[in-house]
């Protein structure tokens, strides 16, 4: 639930900055993109804190307790967040993060079904976790893959004739 809070608050703050003139954040999509990156930086960093043991307990079967997987997943989340912020890698990072969210979902199911505590609290119930996971996947794909139709529009350079077929 903390990740959802980070996403929502950062999204609203960033969009507010856009409304106050920060051009980079002047669209919902751009503010959402930075908010998603902040969220994955946050959640990725938690894989290197005391919470790593809670994450490791969520791993099913023979993987349970494997801190190497937890460290790797933290690195992947941080790399994905950075990738979202680089226009050249944004689409690939978005697809990879969406696939990552799908890949870790069985751990969430395992934790919910087996009542694995997280930070001393009961796990988020599956009926709530599932739509949250779908929301994250949707926001990642929306911010990383959907292009504004006006992103590539460029004004002709001074002295150049307009492209053929335009007025």
N, C-alpha and C positions, 0 to 999 in steps of 0.2 A: 504493500500500500504506500510505502514511502516513495517508491519510484513514481507512482501516479501523482502524488502530491508534488514532487519535484517537477514533473512534466507540466502539470497544470499551473503551478505558481510561476515557473520560469516562462512559460508561454504567455501568460497574462502580463507579466512584467516587461518582457521583451516587446510584446505587441504595443503596450503602453508607451514604451520608448519610441517605437515607430510612429505612433500618433503624435509624439512630441518632437518629431523631426529627424530621428535617426533613420536616414534613408535606407540603410541596409535592412532594417526591420519594418519597412513600410508596408509589407504585405503579410497576410496571415500565414502564407506558406513559408516565407523566409523566417518569420518569428518562430514558427513551428519547427523548422529545420534546426535552428540554433537550440531551441528547447529540447528537442530529441537528443542532440549532441550532448547537451549539459546532463540530461538524464542518464545517458549511457556512460558518460565520464564518472558520474556519481556512483551508479550501480557497479561499474567495473572496478572502481577504487575500493568498494566495500569488500571485494574478493580478497583484499590484502590486509584486512583488519581482523579483529576477533570474530567477525561474522563468518569468516571462511569455514569455521567448524559447523556452523548452522547450515551453510550451503552444502558442505560435504555430507551431512546427515540426510540431505534430501536426495542424494544419489541412490538409485535402487540397486539391490543385489550386490554382486561382486565389486561394483564401483563405489559402494558406500564408504565414506571416509577418505576418499582419494583426494588429497589436497592438490596434487598435480593438475587434475582436471579443473579444480576450482581456480587455480592460478591461471591456467590456460584460458578458461572462459572469461576471467577478468581482463586478460590481455586482449582477447578478441573483442570484448565490449568497448574497451578504450580505443583500440585500433579502428573499430567501426565508427565510433564517434568522431575521431579525427578524419576518417575517410569521408564522412558526410560533409565536413566543412571545406573539403577540397573539391572544387567543381569537377575536375578531371576524374576523380574517383567516386563521386557522390552516388551515381547509379549503382555501381558495383557494391559499394558499402551498404546501400539501402537493401539490395537484394540479399546480401550476406547477412545483414542484421535480421531481416525478416525470416530467413532460413534458420538462423541461430535461435530466434524466439520460438520457432516451431520445434527445433531440436531439444530445447530445454523444457518444453511444456510437459513431457512425461515425468520429469522430476517434480514438477508442481503437482501433477496428479498423484504421484507416489506419496508426496508429503501430505497431501490432503486426505487421501484414503487411509494412510497409516498414522495420521495425526502426529506428524513430526513437528515439534515446536520450532519456531523461528524467533530468535531474540527473546526467548522465554515465553512467548505468546503462542497460542494455538495457530496452526496454519490458516491462511485465507481459505475459506470454503470454496470448493470447486465451482459452485454455481456463481460465485462472484469472480473468481480468478479467471475463468474462461473468457467472459466478455472483456475483462481488463487486458488479457493477453491479445485478444482480437483487436482491441483498440490500439494497443502498441504497434501491432503489425500494420494496421491500417494507416496510422500516423507516419510510421517509418516509410511505407511505400508512397503515401501522398507527398511527403516532403522531399523524398529522394528521386522519385520517378516521374511524377506529374510535372509537366513543363507548362509554364505560362505561355500562351500562344504569342505573347508580345515580347518574350525574352530575346528572340533572335531578330526582331525588327530593328533595322539600322537605317538611319537617314542617309541619303546619298551624300557623298563628299562634295564639297564645293568644287564646281567646275566639271563634275562628271554628269553625263546625261542620266536621267532616271532609267531604271530597268525597263526593258521592252514590255509593253502591255499595261503600263501604268499611266495615269493621267498626270 
